[in-house]
Amino acid sequence: MQEKDPSALKYMQKMQRGMNRWRHKIGNPEFNHEDFQLEEVEVTIPVMDPVYDGYRLANISDIHLGQWITAHHLEGVVNFVNQQKPDSITITGDFVSYILDDFVEDLESALKQLKPREKSFAVLGNHDHWLGAEKIRNILDECDIIDVSNDVSTLCRGKAPLHIAGVDSVMLKKHRLDLVMDKLPEDGPAILLAHEPDFADISSTTGRFSLQISGHSHGGQFLIPGIGTFIRGPHFVKYPVGKYQVGNMVQYTSRGLGTNVFWFRINCPPEITIFTLKCQEGDDGGV
């Protein structure tokens, strides 16, 4: 799939506006942190310099602002993320669903309040491209969020690097892992942001990434205890929710913050993820 069919997009916009009118009539819900689950995930990063041991990386994904997630929700999420005092923050795509222009100010206002100790990074998702990738990129730039779609950014503590890379939307065939690999230095551990989780089957074969962080699936929005989700779709068939080992790489798929067409979740609460990076036991950080 390359582009969203215009008639289908128009229909989804009409549906979204209708659901918003219905919500306004019954009253907009305020943010309640108990509605959002904080997932603490520890990941061992081989050949990572000990200076990064305990590094806290906060991730949010699939905001879909203007659907179930309101401006109040997003402001609350941002404040809650800031309270965790992350070293850096990542956002793995789908900032909006089917309407962008109505929510530009709200999105920019909230994202400007993100306060990591170091930096914030993001990649785009399929919905962002359907509605206007350049508009989203401009918002990221205004909010001092580094867009690593098909790019690499490097954190440095002293002389020790930690690379944060990303690929653009796989679903829309905007990804260019070849460009990422050309830009990625040979030395230093690397983390990849990829909106679509099943890309892990490709990224893991490079042997260059210790962790891929993704979203896209919303966890299926429906989880059966002890079984997981039976709702799977394009690019989230194999890795729909949670932590997986793919070769020598950890793949983590967030349940995300928002919902898409249907505003409900069952046993699948929206998620804010805190990754704590750990050095491999006995590793002195050498390459």
C-alpha positions as CSV (number, residue, x, y, z in Angstrom):
1,M,0.0,0.0,0.0
2,Q,1.5,3.4,-1.1
3,E,-1.2,6.0,-0.6
4,K,-4.6,6.1,1.2
5,D,-7.5,6.1,-1.1
6,P,-9.0,9.6,-1.1
7,S,-12.5,8.4,-0.8
8,A,-11.6,6.1,2.1
9,L,-9.7,8.9,3.8
10,K,-12.7,11.3,3.5
11,Y,-15.0,8.6,5.0
12,M,-12.6,8.1,7.9
13,Q,-12.4,11.8,8.5
14,K,-16.2,12.0,8.6
15,M,-16.3,9.1,11.1
16,Q,-13.7,10.7,13.3
17,R,-15.4,14.1,13.4
18,G,-18.7,12.4,14.2
19,M,-17.2,10.5,17.1
20,N,-15.6,13.7,18.4
21,R,-19.0,15.5,18.3
22,W,-20.5,12.6,20.3
23,R,-17.7,12.9,22.8
24,H,-18.1,16.6,23.2
25,K,-21.8,16.1,24.0
26,I,-21.1,13.7,26.9
27,G,-18.0,15.6,28.1
28,N,-14.4,15.2,27.3
29,P,-12.5,12.9,29.8
30,E,-9.6,14.3,31.7
31,F,-6.2,12.6,31.9
32,N,-6.0,9.9,34.5
33,H,-2.6,8.2,34.9
34,E,-4.3,5.0,36.1
35,D,-5.7,4.6,32.5
36,F,-2.1,4.3,31.2
37,Q,0.2,1.5,32.1
38,L,3.9,2.1,32.7
39,E,5.9,-0.8,31.4
40,E,9.4,-1.1,32.7
41,V,11.6,-3.1,30.3
42,E,15.3,-3.9,31.0
43,V,17.4,-4.6,27.9
44,T,21.0,-5.8,27.9
45,I,23.1,-3.9,25.3
46,P,26.3,-5.7,24.3
47,V,29.5,-3.7,23.9
48,M,27.8,-0.7,25.6
49,D,30.2,1.5,27.6
50,P,29.5,1.4,31.3
51,V,28.8,5.1,31.3
52,Y,25.4,4.2,29.8
53,D,24.6,1.5,32.3
54,G,21.1,2.3,33.7
55,Y,20.3,4.7,30.9
56,R,16.6,5.3,30.9
57,L,14.9,5.6,27.5
58,A,11.1,6.6,27.5
59,N,9.0,5.6,24.5
60,I,5.5,6.6,23.5
61,S,3.9,5.5,20.3
62,D,0.7,5.8,18.2
63,I,-0.6,9.0,19.8
64,H,-3.4,9.2,17.2
65,L,-4.3,12.6,18.6
66,G,-7.9,13.5,17.9
67,Q,-9.2,10.0,18.1
68,W,-9.6,8.6,21.7
69,I,-6.5,10.7,22.8
70,T,-7.5,14.3,23.4
71,A,-5.2,17.3,23.9
72,H,-5.8,16.9,27.7
73,H,-4.8,13.2,27.5
74,L,-1.6,14.1,25.6
75,E,-0.6,16.9,28.0
76,G,-1.1,14.4,30.9
77,V,1.0,11.8,29.2
78,V,3.8,14.2,28.6
79,N,3.8,15.3,32.2
80,F,3.8,11.7,33.4
81,V,6.7,10.9,31.0
82,N,8.6,13.9,32.4
83,Q,8.0,12.7,35.9
84,Q,9.9,9.5,35.1
85,K,13.1,11.6,34.4
86,P,14.2,9.8,31.3
87,D,17.6,10.4,29.9
88,S,16.1,10.4,26.3
89,I,12.7,10.0,24.8
90,T,11.6,8.2,21.6
91,I,8.4,8.4,19.7
92,T,7.6,5.6,17.2
93,G,5.1,7.2,14.8
94,D,1.4,7.8,14.0
95,F,1.0,11.1,15.7
96,V,-2.4,11.5,14.2
97,S,-5.0,9.3,12.5
98,Y,-7.1,10.8,9.7
99,I,-7.2,14.6,10.5
100,L,-4.1,16.7,11.0
101,D,-4.8,20.4,10.5
102,D,-7.3,20.5,13.4
103,F,-4.7,19.3,15.8
104,V,-1.4,20.9,14.8
105,E,-1.4,23.4,17.7
106,D,-2.4,20.9,20.3
107,L,0.3,18.4,19.1
108,E,3.0,21.0,19.0
109,S,2.1,22.5,22.3
110,A,2.3,19.1,24.1
111,L,5.4,17.8,22.4
112,K,7.3,21.1,23.2
113,Q,6.8,20.2,26.9
114,L,8.9,16.9,26.7
115,K,11.9,17.3,28.9
116,P,14.4,14.5,28.7
117,R,17.8,15.0,30.3
118,E,19.4,14.7,26.8
119,K,17.4,14.4,23.6
120,S,14.1,13.3,22.0
121,F,13.9,11.2,18.8
122,A,11.1,10.2,16.5
123,V,10.2,8.3,13.3
124,L,7.0,8.7,11.2
125,G,4.3,6.1,10.8
126,N,1.9,5.3,7.9
127,H,-0.8,7.7,9.1
128,D,1.7,10.6,9.3
129,H,2.5,10.1,5.6
130,W,-1.2,9.8,4.6
131,L,-1.9,13.2,6.2
132,G,1.3,15.1,5.5
133,A,4.8,13.9,6.4
134,E,6.4,17.4,5.9
135,K,3.9,18.9,8.3
136,I,4.7,16.4,10.9
137,R,8.4,16.9,10.3
138,N,8.0,20.6,10.8
139,I,6.2,20.0,14.1
140,L,9.1,17.8,15.2
141,D,11.6,20.4,14.3
142,E,9.7,23.1,16.2
143,C,9.6,20.9,19.2
144,D,13.4,20.1,19.1
145,I,12.7,16.4,18.4
146,I,15.2,14.8,16.2
147,D,13.6,13.0,13.2
148,V,15.7,9.9,12.6
149,S,13.6,8.5,9.8
150,N,16.2,6.8,7.5
151,D,18.8,8.5,9.6
152,V,21.2,8.2,12.6
153,S,21.8,10.4,15.6
154,T,24.6,9.7,18.1
155,L,24.6,10.4,21.8
156,C,28.0,10.9,23.4
157,R,29.1,10.6,27.0
158,G,32.7,11.5,26.9
159,K,34.0,9.5,24.0
160,A,31.5,6.8,24.3
161,P,28.8,6.7,21.6
162,L,25.2,5.4,21.6
163,H,23.5,5.5,18.2
164,I,19.8,6.1,17.8
165,A,18.8,5.2,14.3
166,G,15.4,4.9,12.6
167,V,13.6,3.9,9.4
168,D,10.7,5.7,7.8
169,S,7.3,3.9,7.3
170,V,7.8,0.3,6.1
171,M,4.1,0.0,5.2
172,L,4.4,2.9,2.7
173,K,7.7,1.7,1.5
174,K,9.5,4.8,2.7
175,H,12.1,2.9,4.6
176,R,15.7,3.0,3.5
177,L,17.8,0.7,5.8
178,D,20.6,1.0,3.2
179,L,20.9,4.7,4.0
180,V,20.9,4.0,7.7
181,M,23.6,1.4,7.4
182,D,25.7,3.8,5.3
183,K,25.4,6.5,8.0
184,L,25.8,4.2,11.0
185,P,29.4,4.2,12.4
186,E,31.0,0.9,12.7
187,D,31.7,1.3,16.4
188,G,29.3,1.7,19.3
189,P,25.9,0.1,20.1
190,A,22.9,1.0,18.1
191,I,19.1,1.1,18.7
192,L,16.6,1.3,15.9
193,L,13.2,3.0,15.8
194,A,10.8,1.4,13.3
195,H,7.1,2.0,13.4
196,E,6.2,-1.4,12.0
197,P,7.4,-4.2,14.3
198,D,7.8,-7.1,11.8
199,F,10.6,-5.1,10.2
200,A,12.7,-6.8,12.9
201,D,13.1,-9.8,10.6
202,I,15.1,-7.6,8.3
203,S,16.9,-5.2,10.7
204,S,18.1,-8.1,12.9
205,T,20.0,-9.7,10.0
206,T,22.4,-6.7,10.0
207,G,23.8,-7.8,13.3
208,R,24.1,-4.1,14.1
209,F,21.1,-3.3,16.4
210,S,20.7,-4.5,19.9
211,L,17.1,-3.2,20.2
212,Q,14.3,-2.3,17.8
213,I,11.4,-0.2,19.3
214,S,8.1,-0.3,17.4
215,G,4.4,0.4,17.7
216,H,1.8,0.3,14.9
217,S,-0.3,-2.7,16.3
218,H,-1.8,-1.0,19.3
219,G,-1.3,-4.4,20.9
220,G,-4.3,-5.6,18.9
221,Q,-6.5,-3.5,21.3
222,F,-7.8,-6.8,22.5
223,L,-5.7,-9.2,24.6
224,I,-6.7,-12.7,25.9
225,P,-4.9,-13.4,29.2
226,G,-2.3,-16.1,28.8
227,I,-2.8,-16.1,25.0
228,G,-2.3,-12.6,23.7
229,T,-4.0,-11.0,20.7
230,F,-5.6,-12.7,17.7
231,I,-5.9,-9.3,15.9
232,R,-3.0,-9.0,13.6
233,G,-2.5,-7.0,10.4
234,P,0.0,-5.8,7.9
235,H,3.5,-5.6,9.4
236,F,2.4,-6.7,12.9
237,V,1.7,-10.4,12.3
238,K,4.8,-11.9,14.0
239,Y,5.5,-9.3,16.7
240,P,2.2,-7.7,17.7
241,V,2.8,-6.8,21.4
242,G,5.6,-6.9,23.9
243,K,9.1,-8.2,24.0
244,Y,10.6,-10.7,21.5
245,Q,14.1,-12.1,20.8
246,V,14.8,-11.9,17.1
247,G,18.2,-13.3,16.4
248,N,20.6,-11.3,18.6
249,M,18.3,-8.4,18.7
250,V,15.5,-7.5,21.1
251,Q,12.2,-6.4,19.4
252,Y,9.8,-4.5,21.6
253,T,6.3,-3.6,20.3
254,S,4.4,-1.0,22.3
255,R,0.7,-1.1,22.8
256,G,0.8,2.6,22.1
257,L,-1.3,5.4,23.5
258,G,-4.2,5.9,21.2
259,T,-6.7,3.9,19.3
260,N,-7.6,4.1,15.6
261,V,-11.1,3.5,14.2
262,F,-12.6,1.8,17.2
263,W,-12.2,3.6,20.5
264,F,-12.0,0.6,22.8
265,R,-9.4,-1.6,24.4
266,I,-10.0,-4.9,26.3
267,N,-7.2,-6.1,28.6
268,C,-4.9,-3.9,26.5
269,P,-4.3,-0.6,28.3
270,P,-2.5,2.2,26.6
271,E,1.2,2.1,27.3
272,I,4.2,4.3,28.2
273,T,7.4,2.3,28.1
274,I,10.6,2.9,30.1
275,F,13.6,1.0,28.8
276,T,16.5,0.7,31.1
277,L,19.7,-0.2,29.3
278,K,22.1,-2.5,31.0
279,C,25.7,-3.4,30.1
280,Q,26.4,-7.1,29.5
281,E,27.9,-8.8,32.5
282,G,31.7,-8.6,32.3
283,D,31.5,-6.2,29.4
284,D,34.0,-3.4,29.6
285,G,32.4,-1.5,26.7
286,G,35.1,-2.4,24.2
287,V,34.2,-3.2,20.6
